[in-house]
Amino acid sequence: ASYALKERYLVTFTGRSDASSKFPKVNRVGYFPSLGLAWRISEENFMQGIGWIDELKLRASAGYTGTQNIGNNMFYTLYSPASYAGNNALLPSQLGNDNIKWESTFQQDYGIDFALFNSRLRGSIGYYPKNTDGILIASAVPASSGFNSVIKNVANIQNKGVEIDITGEFIRNT
């Protein structure tokens, strides 16, 4: 959903609900909302007399995304037919984890966008912190279990960054 009041105040809301058979039933669905706000300062009355500023906008947004980047059926403990001492047997072939859930990333974005001098100089400057929780990783298990690893939500990562994009059109033939 998007809303613009007087082309100055902008609001965007997005909501996602994703389901994946890669997770056990209790954690199958993930919810990923986001919200964005912007203020187009250049549309304000007090900016009308400033001819060299074509666009000036402050923006902020925050939202969640999810990742299901694992193989199929990783939450099941699987068995394979085998022969043991001349008898039919079922041997565990995959150690499952019925507690795995969506890997979730919360990202924020704060910035300013501008266009100056009849849009000959344009750009944006932004800052973003990004936190990912419950990263899905194959984790080692004791060798006595008969397996090497099991998929778990074990790690958290935080990234931060600054993005600067400046474009200039210094020669214009029209």
Backbone as ProteinMPNN parsed JSONL, in Angstrom:
{"seq_chain_A": "ASYALKERYLVTFTGRSDASSKFPKVNRVGYFPSLGLAWRISEENFMQGIGWIDELKLRASAGYTGTQNIGNNMFYTLYSPASYAGNNALLPSQLGNDNIKWESTFQQDYGIDFALFNSRLRGSIGYYPKNTDGILIASAVPASSGFNSVIKNVANIQNKGVEIDITGEFIRNT", "coords_chain_A": {"N_chain_A": [[0.845, -1.167, 0.0], [0.541, 2.196, -0.822], [0.815, 5.686, -0.158], [0.448, 9.109, -0.871], [0.638, 12.321, 0.259], [-0.15, 15.391, -0.885], [1.957, 15.133, -2.652], [4.229, 15.365, -1.164], [4.587, 14.076, 1.293], [5.255, 10.827, 1.779], [4.249, 7.46, 2.072], [4.821, 4.027, 2.367], [3.729, 0.749, 2.711], [4.443, -2.641, 3.057], [3.557, -6.017, 3.177], [4.446, -9.311, 3.599], [3.729, -12.75, 3.46], [5.114, -15.746, 3.601], [5.237, -19.184, 2.793], [6.92, -22.24, 3.264], [7.787, -25.481, 2.352], [10.156, -26.396, 3.228], [10.522, -26.19, 5.872], [9.587, -27.362, 9.185], [6.141, -27.979, 10.089], [5.325, -26.26, 12.221], [6.967, -24.054, 11.932], [6.648, -23.238, 9.337], [5.54, -20.971, 8.044], [6.519, -17.658, 7.344], [6.601, -14.221, 8.279], [6.909, -11.059, 6.834], [7.111, -7.891, 7.145], [7.312, -4.44, 5.946], [8.141, -0.926, 6.031], [8.099, 2.264, 4.616], [9.059, 5.674, 4.605], [8.924, 9.0, 3.351], [9.953, 12.37, 2.766], [9.394, 14.851, 0.653], [11.078, 17.452, 0.441], [11.592, 19.473, -1.35], [9.133, 20.131, -2.412], [7.888, 21.732, -0.616], [6.485, 24.874, 0.444], [8.334, 26.797, 1.388], [10.564, 26.21, -0.09], [10.172, 27.003, -2.676], [11.274, 29.32, -3.835], [13.901, 28.74, -4.371], [15.784, 28.224, -6.908], [17.867, 26.585, -7.889], [17.643, 24.11, -6.739], [16.183, 21.212, -7.64], [15.105, 18.803, -6.783], [14.695, 17.461, -3.596], [14.839, 15.14, -1.183], [14.134, 13.448, 1.789], [14.472, 10.207, 3.167], [13.374, 7.182, 4.745], [13.412, 3.79, 5.647], [12.367, 0.531, 6.716], [12.476, -2.974, 7.145], [11.642, -6.495, 6.948], [13.107, -9.456, 5.569], [13.097, -12.842, 4.404], [14.893, -15.98, 4.369], [15.161, -19.115, 2.832], [17.223, -20.821, 2.233], [18.104, -23.652, 2.055], [18.423, -27.218, 1.673], [15.81, -29.472, 0.511], [13.533, -31.024, 2.788], [15.166, -31.047, 5.099], [14.55, -31.009, 7.756], [13.606, -33.423, 8.478], [14.37, -36.586, 9.958], [15.842, -39.032, 8.172], [15.624, -42.376, 6.864], [17.313, -45.171, 5.441], [17.037, -48.165, 3.508], [18.887, -51.078, 4.354], [21.33, -53.683, 4.733], [22.085, -55.656, 7.485], [24.183, -57.728, 9.11], [23.214, -59.816, 7.544], [20.491, -59.434, 7.695], [17.475, -57.579, 6.946], [17.39, -54.055, 7.305], [16.838, -50.759, 8.652], [18.612, -47.879, 8.351], [19.614, -44.809, 9.81], [19.874, -42.073, 7.624], [19.926, -39.377, 7.391], [20.194, -36.787, 9.679], [17.688, -35.093, 11.216], [16.21, -31.85, 12.02], [13.754, -30.564, 13.752], [13.364, -28.016, 14.638], [14.228, -25.972, 13.025], [13.924, -22.785, 11.383], [12.758, -19.938, 9.458], [15.41, -17.975, 8.193], [16.029, -14.706, 9.109], [16.14, -11.333, 8.073], [16.576, -8.045, 9.089], [16.438, -4.97, 7.757], [17.408, -1.591, 7.576], [17.128, 1.657, 6.092], [18.376, 4.795, 5.504], [18.28, 7.959, 4.073], [19.146, 10.6, 1.709], [17.992, 12.13, -1.204], [18.79, 13.911, -4.157], [18.512, 16.488, -6.673], [20.059, 18.851, -8.607], [20.614, 22.105, -10.113], [19.036, 22.235, -12.609], [18.742, 19.488, -12.801], [21.228, 18.591, -13.539], [23.142, 17.754, -11.798], [22.86, 15.015, -9.872], [21.924, 12.775, -7.243], [22.325, 10.475, -4.471], [22.581, 9.809, -1.009], [23.086, 7.38, 1.333], [22.535, 5.444, 4.315], [22.8, 2.274, 5.765], [21.911, -0.061, 8.185], [22.028, -3.544, 8.772], [20.68, -6.486, 9.982], [20.968, -9.897, 10.392], [19.348, -12.684, 11.575], [19.438, -15.944, 12.995], [20.855, -17.557, 11.097], [20.973, -20.113, 8.723], [22.852, -22.931, 8.997], [24.979, -25.734, 8.394], [25.739, -27.503, 11.135], [28.266, -28.951, 13.162], [27.985, -32.151, 14.717], [28.28, -34.44, 17.509], [30.556, -37.09, 16.827], [29.789, -39.578, 17.692], [27.116, -39.726, 17.133], [26.889, -40.673, 14.632], [26.666, -39.055, 12.482], [27.789, -36.232, 10.528], [26.909, -33.599, 10.541], [24.163, -31.27, 11.207], [21.443, -29.299, 10.089], [21.023, -26.069, 11.4], [19.677, -23.114, 12.999], [21.96, -20.932, 13.704], [23.654, -18.656, 13.736], [24.218, -15.087, 13.916], [24.409, -12.064, 12.1], [25.72, -8.813, 11.596], [25.632, -6.098, 9.447], [26.804, -2.986, 8.189], [26.565, -0.024, 6.274], [27.476, 2.573, 3.917], [26.134, 4.24, 1.197], [26.908, 5.995, -1.677], [25.886, 7.812, -4.374], [26.495, 9.638, -7.121], [25.736, 11.555, -9.908], [26.628, 13.32, -12.779], [25.796, 15.618, -15.318], [27.448, 17.32, -17.336], [27.852, 18.432, -19.824], [25.505, 19.374, -22.083], [23.814, 18.995, -24.954], [21.305, 20.376, -26.716]], "CA_chain_A": [[0.0, 0.0, 0.0], [1.29, 3.446, -0.899], [0.01, 6.888, 0.001], [1.181, 10.355, -1.022], [-0.13, 13.502, 0.653], [0.34, 16.598, -1.553], [3.218, 14.76, -3.302], [5.324, 15.737, -0.257], [4.734, 13.096, 2.367], [5.055, 9.535, 1.13], [4.256, 6.304, 2.963], [4.639, 2.74, 1.695], [3.724, -0.415, 3.596], [4.407, -3.925, 2.372], [3.51, -7.174, 4.06], [4.584, -10.615, 2.926], [3.595, -13.981, 4.228], [5.634, -16.825, 2.763], [5.233, -20.53, 3.371], [7.884, -23.104, 2.602], [7.801, -26.866, 2.82], [11.506, -26.701, 3.711], [10.518, -26.075, 7.325], [8.529, -28.142, 9.831], [4.84, -27.324, 10.081], [5.239, -25.21, 13.227], [7.754, -22.901, 11.467], [6.512, -23.21, 7.879], [5.172, -19.651, 7.542], [7.282, -16.504, 7.81], [5.942, -12.939, 8.033], [7.961, -10.113, 6.511], [6.574, -6.553, 6.88], [8.243, -3.326, 5.761], [7.534, 0.397, 6.034], [8.961, 3.315, 4.082], [8.569, 7.044, 4.746], [9.746, 9.984, 2.648], [9.502, 13.754, 2.798], [9.904, 15.575, -0.502], [11.272, 18.807, 0.956], [11.577, 20.416, -2.48], [7.744, 20.491, -2.704], [7.385, 22.622, 0.428], [6.369, 26.28, 0.039], [9.545, 27.551, 1.7], [11.614, 25.856, -1.05], [9.779, 27.41, -4.025], [12.119, 30.386, -4.371], [15.282, 28.268, -4.552], [15.744, 27.695, -8.268], [18.913, 25.618, -8.21], [17.29, 22.801, -6.18], [15.06, 20.623, -8.372], [14.551, 17.714, -5.977], [15.366, 17.205, -2.322], [13.95, 14.205, -0.497], [14.621, 12.614, 2.887], [13.745, 8.929, 3.176], [13.732, 6.172, 5.749], [12.62, 2.569, 5.502], [12.8, -0.62, 7.514], [11.663, -4.133, 6.842], [12.165, -7.846, 7.105], [13.089, -10.432, 4.49], [13.398, -14.184, 4.9], [15.649, -16.871, 3.493], [14.944, -20.547, 2.992], [18.301, -21.342, 1.406], [18.559, -24.97, 2.495], [17.87, -28.294, 0.86], [14.478, -29.967, 0.848], [13.349, -32.055, 3.822], [16.287, -31.071, 6.044], [14.049, -31.117, 9.132], [13.262, -34.822, 8.728], [15.378, -37.637, 10.083], [15.518, -39.988, 7.109], [16.18, -43.724, 6.99], [17.524, -45.88, 4.179], [17.115, -49.62, 3.681], [20.246, -51.612, 4.347], [21.467, -55.053, 5.219], [22.958, -55.691, 8.655], [24.381, -59.113, 9.544], [22.364, -60.684, 6.755], [19.077, -59.113, 7.912], [17.023, -56.271, 6.463], [17.458, -53.037, 8.361], [16.722, -49.344, 8.287], [19.667, -47.106, 8.988], [19.43, -43.366, 9.63], [20.721, -41.518, 6.565], [19.979, -37.92, 7.576], [19.753, -36.33, 10.986], [16.792, -33.951, 11.035], [16.075, -30.863, 13.089], [12.407, -30.011, 13.595], [13.324, -26.663, 15.21], [14.713, -24.951, 12.099], [12.931, -21.791, 10.982], [13.229, -18.964, 8.486], [16.477, -17.02, 8.46], [15.332, -13.423, 9.012], [16.993, -10.151, 7.986], [15.941, -6.748, 9.315], [17.285, -3.944, 7.158], [16.944, -0.204, 7.606], [17.776, 2.486, 5.082], [18.152, 6.211, 5.746], [19.018, 8.658, 3.032], [18.719, 11.847, 1.096], [18.113, 12.142, -2.659], [18.79, 15.296, -4.609], [18.765, 16.872, -8.065], [20.409, 20.265, -8.552], [21.013, 22.791, -11.339], [18.246, 21.654, -13.708], [19.028, 18.048, -12.747], [22.552, 18.264, -14.085], [23.836, 17.05, -10.728], [21.881, 14.189, -9.159], [22.556, 11.757, -6.42], [21.727, 10.05, -3.212], [23.499, 9.37, 0.04], [22.304, 6.531, 2.217], [23.17, 4.633, 5.363], [21.959, 1.125, 6.068], [22.283, -1.169, 9.071], [21.348, -4.784, 8.373], [20.886, -7.549, 10.964], [20.417, -11.193, 10.014], [19.244, -13.576, 12.73], [19.095, -17.348, 12.746], [21.416, -18.02, 9.824], [20.897, -21.57, 8.572], [24.189, -23.473, 8.747], [25.224, -27.123, 8.781], [26.551, -27.477, 12.352], [28.857, -30.231, 13.537], [27.392, -32.893, 15.829], [29.245, -35.432, 17.993], [30.79, -38.224, 15.928], [29.072, -40.745, 18.209], [25.76, -39.752, 16.578], [26.939, -41.321, 13.327], [26.493, -38.028, 11.454], [28.771, -35.149, 10.552], [26.307, -32.289, 10.798], [22.724, -31.087, 11.136], [21.1, -27.907, 9.793], [20.525, -25.331, 12.56], [19.724, -21.645, 13.005], [22.994, -20.777, 14.728], [24.49, -17.455, 13.719], [23.667, -13.767, 13.653], [25.39, -11.195, 11.443], [25.334, -7.411, 11.458], [26.364, -5.343, 8.433], [26.464, -1.567, 8.098], [27.214, 0.539, 5.103], [27.11, 3.87, 3.37], [26.097, 4.244, -0.259], [26.931, 7.326, -2.26], [25.706, 7.744, -5.825], [26.442, 10.99, -7.666], [25.761, 11.558, -11.354], [26.669, 14.666, -13.318], [25.657, 15.816, -16.76], [28.094, 18.62, -17.417], [27.678, 18.943, -21.179], [24.169, 19.016, -22.564], [23.544, 19.571, -26.281], [19.899, 20.22, -27.109]], "C_chain_A": [[0.891, 1.23, 0.0], [0.328, 4.614, -0.764], [0.922, 8.099, -0.137], [0.244, 11.504, -0.68], [0.538, 14.722, 0.044], [1.675, 16.357, -2.269], [4.446, 15.131, -2.468], [5.629, 14.648, 0.751], [4.32, 11.734, 1.817], [5.172, 8.409, 2.159], [4.031, 5.054, 2.118], [4.704, 1.641, 2.738], [3.622, -1.67, 2.746], [4.362, -5.028, 3.409], [3.562, -8.446, 3.242], [4.362, -11.724, 3.927], [4.017, -15.105, 3.296], [5.568, -18.139, 3.523], [6.199, -21.394, 2.569], [7.843, -24.498, 3.212], [9.197, -27.293, 3.28], [11.596, -26.66, 5.232], [9.416, -26.946, 7.918], [7.256, -27.308, 9.95], [4.757, -26.138, 11.047], [5.988, -23.937, 12.804], [7.643, -22.674, 9.962], [6.282, -21.803, 7.324], [6.056, -18.576, 8.173], [6.554, -15.229, 7.414], [7.006, -11.864, 7.907], [7.371, -8.742, 6.141], [7.685, -5.537, 6.6], [7.462, -2.018, 5.682], [8.557, 1.398, 5.503], [8.284, 4.663, 4.216], [9.494, 7.969, 3.969], [9.096, 11.356, 2.755], [10.177, 14.463, 1.636], [9.97, 17.058, -0.121], [11.151, 19.833, -0.165], [10.165, 20.834, -2.876], [7.147, 21.437, -1.659], [7.397, 24.072, -0.063], [7.654, 27.058, 0.283], [10.707, 27.243, 0.751], [11.339, 26.409, -2.446], [10.673, 28.49, -4.626], [13.552, 29.971, -4.649], [15.356, 27.525, -5.879], [16.762, 26.621, -8.586], [18.663, 24.237, -7.61], [16.04, 22.294, -6.893], [14.351, 19.552, -7.542], [15.389, 17.586, -4.719], [14.418, 16.352, -1.49], [14.706, 13.466, 0.599], [13.811, 11.328, 2.894], [14.273, 8.022, 4.278], [12.841, 4.958, 5.516], [13.21, 1.482, 6.387], [11.897, -1.792, 7.172], [12.417, -5.434, 6.993], [12.122, -8.596, 5.78], [13.463, -11.778, 5.096], [14.146, -15.001, 3.878], [15.341, -18.317, 3.856], [16.006, -21.305, 2.2], [18.915, -22.615, 1.998], [17.948, -26.003, 1.575], [16.468, -28.688, 1.314], [14.546, -31.014, 1.961], [14.49, -32.142, 4.83], [15.818, -31.22, 7.495], [13.66, -32.544, 9.483], [14.513, -35.643, 9.054], [14.96, -38.715, 9.108], [16.245, -41.308, 7.342], [16.3, -44.343, 5.614], [17.561, -47.371, 4.445], [18.563, -50.09, 3.561], [20.197, -53.067, 4.791], [22.466, -55.025, 6.369], [22.998, -57.124, 9.155], [23.42, -60.065, 8.843], [20.874, -60.43, 6.929], [18.75, -57.752, 7.295], [17.025, -55.29, 7.625], [17.161, -51.667, 7.776], [17.777, -48.596, 9.072], [19.404, -45.621, 8.788], [20.408, -42.84, 8.581], [20.827, -39.994, 6.649], [19.439, -37.587, 8.949], [18.923, -35.067, 10.795], [16.798, -33.016, 12.231], [14.712, -30.203, 12.909], [12.247, -28.646, 14.27], [13.795, -25.59, 14.237], [13.566, -24.047, 11.671], [13.564, -20.85, 9.959], [14.411, -18.168, 9.031], [15.864, -15.644, 8.196], [16.318, -12.254, 9.016], [16.149, -8.896, 8.172], [16.88, -5.681, 8.792], [16.602, -2.588, 7.245], [17.72, 0.568, 6.544], [17.386, 3.932, 5.345], [18.92, 6.972, 4.687], [18.417, 9.968, 2.608], [18.982, 11.738, -0.406], [18.028, 13.585, -3.123], [19.011, 15.388, -6.112], [18.944, 18.391, -8.052], [20.733, 20.801, -9.941], [20.354, 22.198, -12.583], [18.563, 20.172, -13.899], [20.342, 17.656, -13.417], [23.412, 17.53, -13.06], [22.782, 16.336, -9.89], [22.623, 13.194, -8.275], [21.745, 11.377, -5.212], [22.84, 9.59, -2.286], [22.658, 8.588, 1.031], [23.155, 5.77, 3.214], [22.241, 3.466, 5.649], [22.608, 0.204, 7.094], [21.422, -2.388, 8.713], [21.702, -5.876, 9.373], [20.202, -8.825, 10.497], [20.486, -12.112, 11.216], [18.882, -14.982, 12.288], [19.606, -17.875, 11.428], [21.453, -19.545, 9.816], [22.253, -22.116, 8.129], [24.21, -24.951, 9.139], [26.204, -27.104, 9.959], [27.04, -28.875, 12.692], [28.102, -30.844, 14.725], [28.419, -33.92, 16.298], [29.35, -36.63, 17.045], [30.045, -39.468, 16.391], [27.638, -40.823, 17.7], [25.717, -40.486, 15.252], [26.773, -40.337, 12.178], [27.594, -36.983, 11.594], [28.151, -33.834, 10.986], [24.786, -32.362, 10.756], [22.479, -29.601, 10.858], [20.49, -27.262, 11.034], [20.497, -23.838, 12.251], [20.725, -21.272, 14.097], [23.673, -19.417, 14.79], [23.671, -16.199, 13.473], [24.778, -12.919, 13.049], [24.833, -9.782, 11.405], [26.24, -6.761, 10.422], [25.903, -3.894, 8.492], [27.167, -1.024, 6.875], [26.694, 1.91, 4.747], [27.159, 3.736, 1.853], [26.047, 5.684, -0.735], [26.874, 7.163, -3.769], [25.554, 9.175, -6.329], [26.633, 10.901, -9.176], [25.762, 13.001, -11.826], [26.53, 14.663, -14.82], [26.182, 17.234, -17.035], [28.003, 19.246, -18.803], [26.337, 18.44, -21.693], [23.937, 19.741, -23.885], [22.085, 19.314, -26.626], [19.529, 21.226, -28.158]], "O_chain_A": [[1.876, 1.295, 0.735], [-0.822, 4.543, -1.197], [2.027, 8.121, 0.405], [-0.827, 11.634, -1.273], [1.665, 15.06, 0.407], [2.442, 17.299, -2.466], [5.56, 15.203, -2.987], [6.789, 14.341, 1.025], [3.166, 11.53, 1.438], [6.07, 8.407, 3.0], [3.152, 5.029, 1.256], [5.624, 1.605, 3.555], [2.808, -1.746, 1.826], [5.066, -4.965, 4.417], [2.793, -8.62, 2.297], [4.761, -11.634, 5.088], [3.339, -15.379, 2.306], [5.811, -18.196, 4.728], [6.279, -21.285, 1.345], [7.861, -24.661, 4.432], [9.389, -28.442, 3.68], [12.612, -27.043, 5.814], [8.426, -27.242, 7.248], [7.302, -26.078, 9.914], [4.169, -25.112, 10.706], [5.663, -22.85, 13.281], [8.476, -21.978, 9.382], [6.778, -21.478, 6.246], [6.306, -18.586, 9.379], [5.959, -15.158, 6.339], [7.895, -11.755, 8.752], [7.155, -8.46, 4.962], [8.842, -5.744, 6.967], [6.287, -1.999, 5.317], [9.725, 1.379, 5.892], [7.084, 4.792, 3.974], [10.705, 7.753, 3.93], [7.874, 11.488, 2.825], [11.394, 14.653, 1.639], [9.021, 17.811, -0.341], [10.66, 20.94, 0.055], [10.007, 21.808, -3.613], [6.013, 21.891, -1.813], [8.227, 24.444, -0.892], [8.027, 27.898, -0.536], [11.726, 27.933, 0.78], [12.197, 26.296, -3.322], [10.805, 28.55, -5.849], [14.343, 30.787, -5.121], [15.028, 26.341, -5.959], [16.531, 25.813, -9.485], [19.383, 23.29, -7.927], [14.965, 22.88, -6.764], [13.129, 19.423, -7.604], [16.619, 17.601, -4.763], [13.324, 16.793, -1.135], [15.787, 12.925, 0.365], [12.603, 11.349, 2.656], [15.435, 8.087, 4.678], [11.654, 5.096, 5.223], [14.386, 1.514, 6.752], [10.7, -1.622, 6.939], [13.639, -5.471, 7.141], [11.215, -8.397, 4.971], [14.069, -11.844, 6.166], [14.053, -14.757, 2.675], [15.27, -18.683, 5.029], [15.708, -22.319, 1.568], [20.083, -22.642, 2.384], [17.055, -25.694, 0.786], [16.01, -28.277, 2.38], [15.502, -31.785, 2.051], [14.751, -33.22, 5.364], [16.625, -31.529, 8.37], [13.41, -32.85, 10.649], [15.581, -35.412, 8.487], [13.855, -39.251, 9.199], [17.326, -41.353, 7.93], [15.489, -44.075, 4.727], [18.058, -47.806, 5.484], [19.346, -49.564, 2.77], [19.149, -53.591, 5.171], [23.549, -54.453, 6.253], [21.979, -57.674, 9.574], [22.884, -60.991, 9.452], [20.064, -61.158, 6.354], [19.619, -56.893, 7.143], [16.71, -55.638, 8.763], [17.228, -51.457, 6.565], [17.829, -48.668, 10.299], [19.007, -45.212, 7.696], [21.606, -43.118, 8.635], [21.718, -39.396, 6.046], [18.365, -38.044, 9.338], [19.42, -34.074, 10.262], [17.314, -33.34, 13.3], [14.534, -29.377, 12.014], [11.125, -28.172, 14.454], [13.77, -24.407, 14.578], [12.409, -24.464, 11.602], [14.748, -20.957, 9.642], [14.408, -17.743, 10.187], [15.239, -15.443, 7.154], [17.216, -12.19, 9.856], [15.137, -8.708, 7.498], [17.982, -5.502, 9.311], [15.399, -2.454, 7.02], [18.822, 0.181, 6.153], [16.201, 4.258, 5.403], [20.085, 6.671, 4.426], [17.353, 10.386, 3.066], [20.056, 11.309, -0.829], [17.286, 14.386, -2.555], [19.604, 14.507, -6.734], [18.091, 19.122, -7.549], [21.085, 20.037, -10.84], [21.034, 21.72, -13.491], [18.641, 19.679, -15.024], [20.524, 16.505, -13.814], [24.308, 16.77, -13.427], [21.922, 16.97, -9.278], [23.772, 12.832, -8.524], [20.647, 11.88, -4.97], [23.872, 9.069, -2.708], [21.636, 9.077, 1.512], [24.332, 5.494, 2.981], [21.028, 3.647, 5.762], [23.731, -0.259, 6.893], [20.24, -2.258, 8.394], [22.878, -6.165, 9.593], [18.999, -8.833, 10.236], [21.55, -12.3, 11.807], [18.125, -15.182, 11.339], [18.881, -18.564, 10.71], [21.902, -20.178, 10.771], [22.737, -21.811, 7.039], [23.546, -25.364, 10.089], [27.365, -26.73, 9.795], [26.316, -29.857, 12.529], [27.644, -30.132, 15.619], [29.344, -34.24, 15.551], [28.343, -37.116, 16.53], [29.704, -40.324, 15.574], [27.002, -41.87, 17.817], [24.646, -40.88, 14.79], [26.743, -40.745, 11.016], [28.239, -36.868, 12.636], [28.77, -33.048, 11.704], [24.201, -33.36, 10.336], [23.223, -28.746, 11.337], [19.574, -27.809, 11.647], [21.201, -23.361, 11.36], [20.386, -21.289, 15.28], [24.224, -19.066, 15.833], [22.581, -16.243, 12.902], [25.941, -13.037, 13.433], [23.635, -9.576, 11.209], [27.464, -6.86, 10.506], [24.747, -3.615, 8.809], [28.233, -1.504, 6.489], [25.636, 2.346, 5.2], [28.11, 3.186, 1.298], [25.246, 6.486, -0.256], [27.698, 6.471, -4.367], [24.58, 9.85, -5.992], [27.564, 10.259, -9.662], [24.986, 13.819, -11.331], [27.083, 13.805, -15.507], [25.435, 18.21, -16.969], [28.072, 20.468, -18.935], [26.077, 17.237, -21.729], [23.871, 20.97, -23.918], [21.677, 18.167, -26.808], [18.386, 21.25, -28.614]]}, "name": "protein", "num_of_chains": 1, "seq": "ASYALKERYLVTFTGRSDASSKFPKVNRVGYFPSLGLAWRISEENFMQGIGWIDELKLRASAGYTGTQNIGNNMFYTLYSPASYAGNNALLPSQLGNDNIKWESTFQQDYGIDFALFNSRLRGSIGYYPKNTDGILIASAVPASSGFNSVIKNVANIQNKGVEIDITGEFIRNT"}
